[in-house]
């Protein structure tokens, strides 16, 4: 625990497991110093010690207690699967929300364009109508004045069109910047989550039975069922022991 504490940022959880045994063999897990360390530890501690009936002080102070070492492995696998499912859901949700944002921006731009077209048309029609009236009333007396009005209308129309183009260009630039920021944020989130998934996958691979057997452990079965205690076998039973590189068969002979 002290070694893990020095590098606690490299770990997500601590698992303390031990197979079944007598009360005396499990008494080390009733240590005050060990229990005190677990209570103050910055990482969650999972305890899977002995059989279902066994209970130690470490079981009581741990963040999570499971019945057996196998149950501890099942617990971690379930949590990793749940986490991976949440990542998939978050990724789908990000894509969906991104599409909604883009669609909304497109819709807003379309509304602005429609409103600009409407205002432009309305303004042009309004000015043309006034021009017609003025031309009719003053055609004889002031042809020069009418010419000046036409020139002014043309200038206003060009200025308005220029403003409209500038507004559209500004809005398109904002949309481009927003899309780029959103794309970078999504890449960062997905990269972080992929790194976490890789770490969890490495832990799961280390817990695979084949990797555990490589470390010197073995699995002994009787008629295909794992032997958990001596009461499960009798003299003359043929038991099979699975090692990393093969299997052994043995005949049981109990000592009196």
C-alpha positions as CSV (number, residue, x, y, z in Angstrom):
1,X,0.0,0.0,0.0
2,X,2.9,2.4,0.8
3,X,4.4,1.7,-2.7
4,X,1.0,2.3,-4.4
5,X,0.5,5.5,-2.4
6,X,3.7,7.0,-3.9
7,X,2.3,6.5,-7.4
8,X,-1.4,6.7,-6.7
9,X,-2.1,8.7,-9.8
10,X,-1.1,5.7,-11.9
11,X,-3.8,3.5,-10.2
12,X,-7.6,3.5,-10.1
13,X,-8.3,1.0,-7.4
14,X,-6.6,-1.4,-4.9
15,X,-7.8,-5.0,-4.6
16,X,-6.9,-7.1,-1.6
17,X,-7.7,-10.8,-2.1
18,X,-6.9,-14.1,-0.5
19,X,-8.2,-17.6,-0.9
20,X,-9.9,-19.5,1.9
21,X,-8.1,-20.7,4.9
22,X,-8.3,-21.2,8.7
23,X,-9.1,-18.4,11.1
24,X,-5.5,-18.3,12.1
25,X,-4.3,-18.0,8.6
26,X,-6.7,-15.1,7.9
27,X,-5.8,-13.3,11.2
28,X,-3.3,-11.0,9.5
29,X,-6.3,-9.2,7.9
30,X,-7.4,-8.1,11.4
31,X,-4.3,-5.9,11.8
32,X,-5.0,-2.4,13.2
33,X,-2.2,-0.9,11.1
34,X,-3.5,-2.4,7.9
35,X,-7.0,-1.3,8.6
36,X,-5.9,2.2,9.5
37,X,-4.0,2.5,6.3
38,X,-7.0,1.3,4.2
39,X,-9.3,3.8,6.0
40,X,-7.0,6.7,5.0
41,X,-6.0,5.5,1.6
42,X,-6.7,7.9,-1.3
43,X,-7.9,5.1,-3.6
44,X,-11.0,2.9,-3.2
45,X,-10.0,-0.5,-1.7
46,X,-11.9,-3.8,-2.7
47,X,-11.6,-6.7,-0.3
48,X,-12.2,-10.3,-1.3
49,X,-10.8,-12.5,1.4
50,X,-11.5,-16.1,2.2
51,X,-14.9,-17.7,1.7
52,X,-18.3,-16.2,2.0
53,X,-18.6,-17.0,5.7
54,X,-15.2,-15.3,6.5
55,X,-15.1,-11.7,7.7
56,X,-12.1,-9.7,8.7
57,X,-11.5,-6.2,9.8
58,X,-10.2,-5.4,6.3
59,X,-13.6,-6.5,4.9
60,X,-15.3,-4.1,7.3
61,X,-13.2,-1.0,6.5
62,X,-12.7,-1.5,2.8
63,X,-14.6,0.6,0.3
64,X,-16.3,-2.5,-1.2
65,X,-16.4,-6.0,0.2
66,X,-17.0,-9.0,-2.0
67,X,-17.3,-12.7,-1.0
68,X,-14.3,-14.2,-2.7
69,X,-11.4,-13.4,-5.0
70,X,-13.4,-14.6,-8.0
71,X,-16.2,-12.3,-7.0
72,X,-13.7,-9.4,-6.9
73,X,-12.7,-10.2,-10.5
74,X,-16.4,-10.3,-11.5
75,X,-17.0,-7.0,-9.8
76,X,-14.1,-5.3,-11.6
77,X,-15.1,-6.8,-15.0
78,X,-18.7,-5.6,-14.5
79,X,-17.6,-2.1,-13.7
80,X,-15.3,-1.9,-16.7
81,X,-18.1,-3.1,-18.9
82,X,-20.4,-0.4,-17.5
83,X,-17.8,2.2,-18.0
84,X,-17.2,1.2,-21.6
85,X,-21.0,1.3,-22.2
86,X,-21.1,4.8,-20.8
87,X,-18.3,5.9,-23.1
88,X,-20.1,4.5,-26.1
89,X,-23.3,6.4,-25.0
90,X,-21.3,9.6,-24.4
91,X,-19.7,9.3,-27.9
92,X,-23.1,8.8,-29.5
93,X,-24.5,11.7,-27.5
94,X,-21.6,14.0,-28.6
95,X,-22.1,13.2,-32.2
96,X,-25.9,13.7,-31.9
97,X,-25.5,17.1,-30.2
98,X,-22.8,18.2,-32.7
99,X,-25.2,17.4,-35.6
100,X,-28.0,19.3,-33.8
101,X,-25.7,22.4,-33.3
102,X,-24.7,22.4,-36.9
103,X,-28.3,21.9,-38.1
104,X,-29.4,24.8,-35.9
105,X,-26.6,27.1,-37.2
106,X,-27.6,26.2,-40.8
107,X,-31.2,27.0,-39.9
108,X,-30.4,30.3,-38.3
109,X,-28.2,31.3,-41.4
110,X,-31.1,30.4,-43.7
111,X,-33.5,32.5,-41.6
112,X,-31.1,35.5,-41.8
113,X,-30.8,35.1,-45.6
114,X,-34.5,34.9,-46.0
115,X,-35.0,38.0,-43.8
116,X,-32.3,39.9,-45.8
117,X,-33.9,39.0,-49.1
118,X,-37.3,40.1,-47.8
119,X,-36.0,43.4,-46.4
120,X,-34.0,44.0,-49.6
121,X,-37.0,43.4,-51.8
122,X,-39.3,45.4,-49.6
123,X,-36.9,48.4,-49.5
124,X,-36.3,48.3,-53.3
125,X,-40.1,48.1,-54.0
126,X,-40.7,51.0,-51.6
127,X,-38.0,53.2,-53.2
128,X,-39.2,52.3,-56.7
129,X,-42.7,53.3,-55.7
130,X,-41.6,56.7,-54.4
131,X,-39.5,57.2,-57.4
132,X,-42.5,56.6,-59.7
133,X,-44.6,59.1,-57.8
134,X,-41.9,61.7,-57.8
135,X,-41.2,61.2,-61.5
136,X,-44.9,61.6,-62.3
137,X,-45.3,64.8,-60.2
138,X,-42.0,66.5,-61.2
139,X,-41.2,65.0,-64.6
140,X,-41.7,68.3,-66.4
141,X,-40.1,70.6,-63.9
142,X,-37.1,68.7,-62.6
143,X,-35.7,65.9,-64.6
144,X,-32.3,66.6,-63.0
145,X,-33.7,66.1,-59.6
146,X,-35.2,62.7,-60.5
147,X,-31.8,61.7,-61.8
148,X,-30.2,62.6,-58.5
149,X,-32.8,60.6,-56.7
150,X,-32.0,57.5,-58.8
151,X,-28.3,57.9,-58.1
152,X,-29.0,58.1,-54.4
153,X,-31.2,55.0,-54.5
154,X,-28.6,53.0,-56.3
155,X,-26.0,54.0,-53.7
156,X,-28.3,53.0,-50.9
157,X,-28.9,49.7,-52.6
158,X,-25.2,48.9,-53.1
159,X,-24.5,49.9,-49.5
160,X,-27.2,47.7,-48.2
161,X,-26.1,44.7,-50.3
162,X,-22.5,45.3,-49.1
163,X,-23.7,45.3,-45.5
164,X,-25.7,42.1,-46.1
165,X,-22.6,40.3,-47.6
166,X,-20.5,41.5,-44.7
167,X,-23.0,40.2,-42.2
168,X,-23.2,36.8,-43.9
169,X,-19.4,36.5,-44.1
170,X,-19.1,37.3,-40.3
171,X,-21.7,34.7,-39.4
172,X,-20.1,32.0,-41.6
173,X,-16.7,32.8,-39.9
174,X,-18.3,32.3,-36.4
175,X,-19.9,29.0,-37.5
176,X,-16.5,27.8,-38.8
177,X,-14.7,28.7,-35.5
178,X,-17.5,27.0,-33.5
179,X,-17.2,23.8,-35.5
180,X,-13.4,23.8,-35.1
181,X,-13.6,24.3,-31.3
182,X,-16.3,21.6,-31.1
183,X,-14.2,19.2,-33.2
184,X,-11.1,19.7,-31.0
185,X,-13.1,19.2,-27.8
186,X,-14.6,16.0,-29.1
187,X,-11.1,14.7,-30.0
188,X,-9.7,15.6,-26.6
189,X,-12.6,13.8,-24.8
190,X,-12.4,10.7,-26.9
191,X,-8.6,10.6,-26.6
192,X,-8.9,10.7,-22.8
193,X,-11.5,8.1,-22.6
194,X,-9.6,5.8,-25.0
195,X,-6.6,6.0,-22.7
196,X,-8.7,5.0,-19.7
197,X,-10.2,2.1,-21.6
198,X,-6.7,0.9,-22.6
199,X,-5.7,1.0,-18.9
200,X,-8.7,-1.0,-17.9
201,X,-8.2,-3.5,-20.7
202,X,-4.6,-4.0,-19.5
203,X,-5.9,-4.8,-16.0
204,X,-8.5,-7.3,-17.3
205,X,-5.8,-9.0,-19.5
206,X,-3.6,-9.5,-16.4
207,X,-6.6,-11.2,-14.6
208,X,-7.2,-13.7,-17.4
209,X,-6.8,-17.4,-16.3
210,X,-4.0,-18.1,-18.7
211,X,-1.9,-15.2,-17.4
212,X,-2.6,-16.2,-13.8
213,X,-1.4,-19.8,-14.6
214,X,1.8,-18.4,-16.0
215,X,2.6,-16.9,-12.5
216,X,2.7,-20.4,-11.0
217,X,-0.9,-20.9,-9.9
218,X,-2.9,-24.0,-10.9
219,X,-6.6,-25.1,-11.0
220,X,-7.5,-28.5,-9.6
221,X,-10.8,-30.1,-10.5
222,X,-12.7,-33.3,-9.6
223,X,-15.1,-34.5,-12.3
224,X,-14.9,-31.1,-13.9
225,X,-15.7,-29.1,-10.7
226,X,-13.1,-27.0,-8.9
227,X,-11.8,-28.4,-5.6
228,X,-12.3,-25.7,-2.9
229,X,-11.6,-27.7,0.2
230,X,-10.5,-31.2,1.2
231,X,-14.0,-32.4,2.1
232,X,-14.8,-32.4,-1.6
233,X,-12.6,-35.3,-2.5
234,X,-12.3,-38.9,-1.3
235,X,-9.7,-41.7,-1.4
236,X,-9.3,-43.1,-4.9
237,X,-10.8,-40.0,-6.6
238,X,-8.9,-39.1,-9.8
239,X,-8.3,-35.3,-9.8
240,X,-7.0,-33.2,-12.6
241,X,-4.6,-30.3,-12.1
242,X,-4.4,-27.6,-14.8
243,X,-1.0,-25.9,-15.1
244,X,0.2,-23.3,-17.6
245,X,1.7,-25.8,-20.1
246,X,-0.4,-28.9,-19.5
247,X,-2.6,-31.0,-17.2
248,X,-1.8,-33.6,-14.5
249,X,-4.0,-36.3,-13.2
250,X,-3.6,-37.6,-9.6
251,X,-5.1,-40.2,-7.4
252,X,-6.3,-39.0,-4.0
253,X,-4.9,-40.6,-0.9
254,X,-5.8,-38.9,2.3
255,X,-3.6,-39.1,5.3
256,X,-5.2,-40.4,8.5
